[in-house]
Amino acid sequence: MIQRTPVQKKRRPDTVLTDHESPVSDRRLVLYETPAPVTAVDPSDEMVCTYHCRQMVKSDFLLALNNAENQVAEYEAKLAMLNSEFSQSVAFIPAATEDERNKYKDRLLSLEQELDASKGREHALQERLLKEVGDSMMRYKDQVKRCCELEVCYYTVIVPEKQLT
């Protein structure tokens, strides 16, 4: 037996369906909101990207600084350990050879140099961070100043011209 689809019923002209689908045809909840008023672009929106980029660079820099501080702490711990070993080897082992003492002294001096170098790097990183923060604050202030000037220009020159036409 062959089944046919029934012929569609003719509709009245006031109930003719349009080509597009009804937004509630699949029975989902559809929220209709009033459209937001058209306003000028907020100048701070344009600076959000630069702010986020600056924050990412700042976080990377702070991670590097944290790693340097951790390295300094490790070197200080090694230095303390070698100092104690050196003092024990000198005090408790009277038969320690001059070569061993020189080896410990050299190792102690090299660790002190590494500690001083890492402290210098940490200080340089802190100075660089302060300089970058100061520079970015100046650039941000300049951008805000420019945005305010453009906004004043817009409202004093362009808006009155539009009202005249």
C-alpha positions as CSV (number, residue, x, y, z in Angstrom):
1,M,0.0,0.0,0.0
2,I,1.4,3.4,-1.0
3,Q,1.0,6.2,1.4
4,R,0.7,9.8,0.3
5,T,1.3,13.0,2.2
6,P,-1.9,15.0,2.3
7,V,-2.2,18.1,0.3
8,Q,-1.7,21.2,2.4
9,K,-4.7,23.2,3.3
10,K,-5.1,26.6,1.9
11,R,-4.7,29.3,4.4
12,R,-6.4,32.6,4.7
13,P,-4.4,35.6,3.6
14,D,-4.0,37.0,7.1
15,T,-2.4,33.8,8.4
16,V,0.1,33.2,5.6
17,L,3.4,32.0,7.0
18,T,6.5,33.9,6.1
19,D,9.7,32.2,4.9
20,H,11.5,32.4,8.2
21,E,10.9,30.1,11.1
22,S,9.2,31.1,14.3
23,P,11.8,31.7,17.1
24,V,9.7,29.6,19.5
25,S,9.1,26.7,17.1
26,D,11.3,24.3,19.1
27,R,9.7,25.4,22.4
28,R,12.8,27.1,23.9
29,L,12.6,30.1,26.0
30,V,13.3,33.2,24.0
31,L,14.0,36.5,25.8
32,Y,13.2,39.7,24.0
33,E,15.1,42.6,25.4
34,T,14.7,46.3,24.6
35,P,17.6,47.4,22.3
36,A,20.3,49.3,24.0
37,P,20.5,52.9,23.2
38,V,23.1,53.8,20.6
39,T,25.9,55.7,22.3
40,A,29.4,56.7,21.5
41,V,32.1,54.0,22.1
42,D,33.5,54.2,25.6
43,P,37.1,55.2,25.4
44,S,38.1,52.8,28.2
45,D,36.9,49.9,26.0
46,E,39.7,50.6,23.5
47,M,42.2,50.5,26.3
48,V,41.1,47.2,27.8
49,C,43.3,45.2,25.4
50,T,46.4,47.3,26.2
51,Y,45.6,47.0,29.9
52,H,45.3,43.2,29.7
53,C,48.5,43.0,27.6
54,R,50.3,45.1,30.2
55,Q,49.0,42.9,32.9
56,M,50.2,39.8,31.2
57,V,53.7,41.3,30.7
58,K,53.6,42.4,34.3
59,S,52.7,38.9,35.5
60,D,55.5,37.3,33.4
61,F,57.9,39.8,34.8
62,L,56.7,39.1,38.4
63,L,57.2,35.4,37.7
64,A,60.7,36.0,36.6
65,L,61.3,38.1,39.7
66,N,59.9,35.4,41.9
67,N,62.1,32.8,40.3
68,A,65.1,35.1,40.9
69,E,64.2,35.5,44.5
70,N,63.8,31.7,44.9
71,Q,67.2,31.3,43.4
72,V,68.7,33.8,45.8
73,A,67.1,31.8,48.7
74,E,68.6,28.6,47.3
75,Y,72.1,30.2,47.1
76,E,71.8,31.5,50.6
77,A,70.9,28.1,51.9
78,K,73.8,26.5,50.0
79,L,76.1,29.2,51.4
80,A,75.0,28.5,54.9
81,M,75.4,24.8,54.4
82,L,78.9,25.2,53.0
83,N,79.8,27.6,55.7
84,S,78.8,25.1,58.3
85,E,80.6,22.3,56.5
86,F,83.7,24.5,56.2
87,S,83.7,25.4,59.9
88,Q,83.2,21.8,60.9
89,S,85.9,20.6,58.6
90,V,88.3,23.1,60.0
91,A,87.3,22.8,63.6
92,F,86.7,19.0,63.9
93,I,89.2,17.6,61.5
94,P,92.6,18.9,62.4
95,A,94.1,16.5,59.9
96,A,92.3,18.1,56.9
97,T,94.7,18.8,54.2
98,E,95.5,22.3,52.9
99,D,94.0,21.2,49.5
100,E,90.6,20.4,51.0
101,R,90.6,23.7,52.9
102,N,91.4,25.6,49.7
103,K,88.7,23.6,47.8
104,Y,86.1,24.6,50.4
105,K,87.3,28.2,50.5
106,D,87.1,28.4,46.7
107,R,83.7,26.8,46.7
108,L,82.5,29.2,49.4
109,L,83.9,32.2,47.5
110,S,82.2,31.1,44.2
111,L,78.9,30.7,46.0
112,E,79.2,34.1,47.6
113,Q,79.9,35.5,44.1
114,E,76.8,33.8,42.7
115,L,74.7,35.1,45.6
116,D,76.0,38.7,45.0
117,A,75.3,38.3,41.2
118,S,71.8,37.0,41.8
119,K,71.1,39.8,44.2
120,G,72.3,42.3,41.6
121,R,70.0,40.7,39.0
122,E,67.1,40.8,41.4
123,H,67.8,44.5,42.0
124,A,68.0,45.2,38.3
125,L,64.7,43.4,37.7
126,Q,63.0,45.4,40.4
127,E,64.3,48.7,38.9
128,R,63.1,47.6,35.5
129,L,59.7,46.8,36.8
130,L,59.4,50.2,38.5
131,K,60.5,51.9,35.3
132,E,58.0,49.9,33.2
133,V,55.2,50.6,35.6
134,G,56.0,54.3,35.6
135,D,56.2,54.4,31.8
136,S,52.9,52.6,31.3
137,M,51.2,54.9,33.8
138,M,52.4,57.9,31.8
139,R,51.2,56.3,28.5
140,Y,47.9,55.5,30.1
141,K,47.4,59.1,31.4
142,D,48.3,60.4,28.0
143,Q,45.7,58.2,26.3
144,V,43.0,59.2,28.8
145,K,43.9,62.8,28.2
146,R,43.7,62.4,24.4
147,C,40.3,60.6,24.7
148,C,39.0,63.4,26.9
149,E,40.2,66.0,24.3
150,L,38.6,64.0,21.5
151,E,35.3,63.8,23.4
152,V,35.3,67.5,24.1
153,C,36.0,68.1,20.4
154,Y,33.2,65.8,19.4
155,Y,30.6,67.4,21.6
156,T,31.7,71.0,20.8
157,V,32.2,70.7,17.1
158,I,30.6,67.6,15.5
159,V,27.4,67.4,17.5
160,P,26.4,71.0,16.9
161,E,27.1,70.6,13.2
162,K,24.8,67.6,13.1
163,Q,22.1,69.5,14.9
164,L,22.3,72.3,12.2
165,T,21.6,69.9,9.4
